[in-house]
Amino acid sequence: MRDTAPVSSFRRPNLREDPDLAKRMRRILGDASQAACRELASVGVTGTYPFLGYNLQPNVWWIVATDAERSAMRRDGVPREVVRGHLLAAGMPENLVAGLSVDVESQETVDRNFDGNWWSAMR
């Protein structure tokens, strides 16, 4: 279950005008997701897997220890606004932040279903 902003608010970046944009956005996304992860430790978040998707759409997977914690977080709402605020504060353009997608997965599921391989779990 992913929490994604409406696609209509997303505007495609122009990499020809700014060829270093992707590199800067990866750095911003990494820094912002780590800051948000520290902020969310009190609700069971133990880690994060941030990545840029098509057209530099920011994606963040929150990692929790158990399936029960994952289910609770999905039921109560995956914390999207926390990372959104960190992305904007770090300088990511609003048109990219508008495409932010977040999800949560448990280490328990990744260990059981993917032999602990997060890359396989995220595909």
HELIX and SHEET records of a PDB file:
HELIX    1   1 VAL A    7  SER A    9  5                                   3    
HELIX    2   2 LEU A   21  GLU A   39  1                                  19    
HELIX    3   3 ALA A   41  VAL A   43  5                                   3    
HELIX    4   4 TYR A   54  LEU A   56  5                                   3    
HELIX    5   5 ASP A   67  ASP A   76  1                                  10    
HELIX    6   6 GLU A   81  ALA A   90  1                                  10    
HELIX    7   7 GLU A   94  VAL A   97  1                                   4    
HELIX    8   8 GLN A  107  PHE A  114  1                                   8    
HELIX    9   9 TRP A  118  MET A  122  1                                   5    
SHEET    1   A 4 ASP A   3  THR A   4  0                                        
SHEET    2   A 4 SER A 101  SER A 106 -1                                        
SHEET    3   A 4 PRO A  58  VAL A  64  1                                        
SHEET    4   A 4 VAL A  45  LEU A  52 -1                                        
END                                                                             
